[in-house]
């Protein structure tokens, strides 16, 4: 098996998100008999159902962030596709000095379609990635789950295709998420308001919070529109050099 081929002496750092791909990855690692320890990076804005599902796996270590996503939004603003600082802050810090086992797949996005099965981390040269199911398609994932009778998060049965951070800038399933997770959405909105209110004092270009909020929810909004470029100027100015 692929997982056995790259097994390091100390075992893998298995990155677990609670999604269907992670469920398959963990099952394959168990089946292969390799050594591993399992880690979930808590973002603080994952669906409650997903977090509860992850907690049913006693072997999973939950990695808590130094700051919640709400605090980061208040300090840095709302992440966008072109300014997506959130993954680096909340998801990508673990596994330094290790070989990290992940469940990413080519079929998930155009960007991931160019990834290799084995990669080095360009931000941390002590870390390497192995993606053993990178060439699986969605049908194969669900077939394996069915054949092995694996448990999976109930949100899939509600029609959600992919799970992760609520209102992630990479998702277009905005209306469904806002209706399904109103408390988390409202908490994000409050944090965004605090950021906007602070920027207003510096003469920012969004005249009302609603214009700021609606622009962020519009996944097709251009970052080059003069009235909206402020947000990205502030990202650059506030960028954490570390």
C-alpha positions in Angstrom: 0.0 0.0 0.0 1.1 3.6 -0.7 0.8 4.5 3.0 3.3 1.7 3.9 5.7 2.8 1.3 6.5 6.2 2.9 6.1 5.3 6.6 8.7 7.1 8.7 10.3 5.4 11.7 8.4 7.8 14.1 5.1 7.3 12.3 2.9 9.7 10.4 1.3 13.0 11.6 -2.2 12.3 10.3 -4.1 15.5 9.6 -7.8 14.8 10.3 -10.6 17.2 9.4 -13.6 15.0 10.0 -14.7 15.1 6.4 -15.3 12.0 4.3 -11.7 12.0 2.9 -10.2 12.1 6.3 -12.5 9.3 7.4 -11.2 7.2 4.5 -7.6 8.2 5.2 -7.7 7.2 8.8 -9.3 3.8 7.9 -6.6 3.2 5.3 -3.9 4.0 7.8 -5.4 1.5 10.3 -5.8 -1.1 7.6 -2.1 -0.7 6.5 -0.9 -1.2 10.0 1.4 1.9 9.9 2.3 4.0 12.9 0.6 7.4 13.2 -0.9 10.0 15.5 -4.0 11.9 14.6 -4.5 15.6 14.8 -7.4 17.9 14.2 -6.8 21.7 14.1 -9.8 23.4 15.7 -10.6 26.5 13.7 -13.4 27.7 16.1 -15.8 28.1 13.1 -16.3 24.5 12.0 -19.9 23.3 12.1 -20.9 22.0 15.6 -22.0 18.7 14.1 -18.6 18.2 12.6 -16.8 18.9 15.8 -19.0 16.5 17.7 -18.4 13.8 15.1 -14.6 14.3 15.4 -14.9 13.9 19.2 -16.2 10.3 18.6 -12.7 9.4 17.6 -10.8 8.9 20.9 -7.4 8.7 19.0 -7.7 12.3 17.7 -5.8 15.0 19.4 -7.5 18.4 19.1 -5.1 21.2 18.5 -6.4 24.5 19.9 -5.4 27.8 18.2 -3.7 30.7 20.0 -6.5 33.0 18.9 -10.0 32.2 17.8 -11.1 33.0 14.2 -13.4 35.7 15.7 -10.4 37.4 17.3 -8.4 37.1 14.1 -11.2 38.6 12.0 -11.4 41.5 14.5 -7.7 42.1 14.1 -7.1 41.3 10.4 -10.4 41.6 8.7 -12.4 38.9 6.8 -10.4 36.6 4.6 -10.9 36.5 0.9 -9.8 34.1 -1.8 -7.0 36.5 -2.7 -6.1 37.2 0.9 -6.8 33.9 2.7 -4.6 34.1 5.8 -6.9 31.9 7.8 -5.6 28.5 6.8 -2.0 29.4 7.6 -3.1 30.7 11.0 -5.4 27.9 12.0 -4.7 24.8 10.0 -1.2 24.6 8.7 1.0 24.9 11.7 1.1 21.3 12.8 3.5 18.6 11.8 6.7 20.5 11.8 9.6 18.0 11.4 7.2 15.2 10.4 5.7 13.5 7.4 2.1 14.6 7.3 -0.5 12.3 5.9 -3.5 14.2 4.3 -6.7 13.3 2.4 -6.5 15.9 -0.3 -7.5 14.8 -3.8 -6.9 16.1 -7.4 -10.7 16.1 -8.1 -11.4 18.7 -5.3 -10.1 21.8 -7.2 -8.1 23.0 -10.1 -5.3 24.0 -7.8 -5.1 20.6 -6.1 -5.1 19.0 -9.5 -1.5 20.0 -9.9 -0.3 18.7 -6.5 2.0 15.7 -6.2 1.5 12.6 -4.2 4.6 13.4 -2.1 5.5 17.0 -1.5 7.8 19.2 0.6 6.3 22.1 2.5 7.6 25.4 1.0 6.8 27.3 4.3 8.5 24.7 6.6 11.3 22.7 5.0 11.3 20.2 7.9 7.8 19.0 6.9 6.8 16.8 4.0 3.3 15.7 2.8 2.0 12.4 1.6 -1.4 12.3 -0.1 -2.3 8.6 -0.6 -5.8 9.1 -1.9 -4.9 12.1 -4.2 -6.1 10.2 -7.3 -9.4 9.0 -5.9 -12.7 10.5 -7.1 -15.7 11.2 -5.0 -17.5 8.0 -6.1 -14.5 5.9 -4.9 -14.5 7.7 -1.5 -18.2 6.9 -0.9 -17.8 3.4 -2.2 -15.0 2.7 0.3 -17.1 4.2 3.1 -20.0 2.0 2.2 -17.9 -1.2 1.8 -16.1 -0.6 5.2 -19.4 0.6 6.8 -17.5 3.7 8.1 -19.3 6.4 10.1 -19.4 9.9 8.6 -20.6 13.3 9.6 -24.4 13.7 9.4 -24.1 17.0 7.5 -23.5 15.0 4.3 -27.0 13.5 4.6 -28.3 17.1 4.7 -26.9 17.7 1.2 -23.6 19.4 2.1 -20.9 18.3 -0.4 -17.9 19.5 1.5 -17.4 20.3 5.1 -15.1 22.8 6.8 -15.1 26.4 8.1 -18.5 28.1 8.0 -18.6 30.9 5.3 -15.1 29.9 4.0 -14.1 32.3 1.3 -13.6 29.3 -1.0 -17.3 28.1 -0.8 -20.2 29.4 -2.8 -22.8 27.6 -0.6 -23.4 30.8 1.3 -27.1 30.9 1.6 -27.4 27.3 2.8 -24.7 27.8 5.4 -26.2 31.1 6.7 -29.6 29.3 7.2 -28.1 26.2 8.8 -25.6 27.8 11.1 -27.1 31.2 12.1 -25.3 31.5 15.5 -21.8 31.1 14.0 -22.7 33.4 11.1 -23.8 36.1 13.6 -20.6 35.7 15.6 -18.6 36.1 12.4 -20.7 39.2 11.6 -20.1 40.8 15.0 -16.3 40.3 14.7 -16.4 41.7 11.2 -18.3 44.8 12.5 -15.6 45.4 15.1 -13.0 45.3 12.4 -15.0 47.6 10.1 -15.7 50.1 12.9 -12.0 50.4 13.7 -11.2 50.9 10.0 -13.8 53.6 9.7 -11.8 55.8 12.0 -9.0 55.6 9.5 -11.2 56.8 6.6 -11.9 53.4 5.0 -14.0 53.3 1.8 -17.0 51.2 2.9 -19.6 53.8 4.0 -21.7 51.3 5.9 -21.1 48.0 7.6 -23.8 46.4 5.4 -21.9 47.4 2.2 -18.8 45.9 3.7 -20.6 42.7 4.7 -22.5 42.2 1.5 -19.3 42.8 -0.6 -17.5 40.0 1.4 -20.4 37.6 0.9 -20.3 38.2 -2.9 -17.8 35.7 -4.0 -17.6 37.4 -7.4 -16.7 40.9 -6.1 -13.6 42.3 -7.7 -10.7 43.1 -5.4 -9.7 45.8 -7.9 -12.7 48.0 -7.5 -11.4 51.3 -6.1 -14.1 51.5 -3.4 -13.2 48.1 -2.2 -9.4 47.9 -2.5 -9.1 49.3 1.1 -9.6 45.9 2.6 -6.6 44.4 0.9 -4.5 47.5 1.6 -5.2 46.9 5.3 -4.4 43.2 5.0 -0.9 44.1 3.7 -0.4 46.8 6.3 -1.4 44.4 9.1 0.4 41.4 7.8 2.2 39.4 10.4 5.8 39.1 9.3 6.1 35.8 11.1 
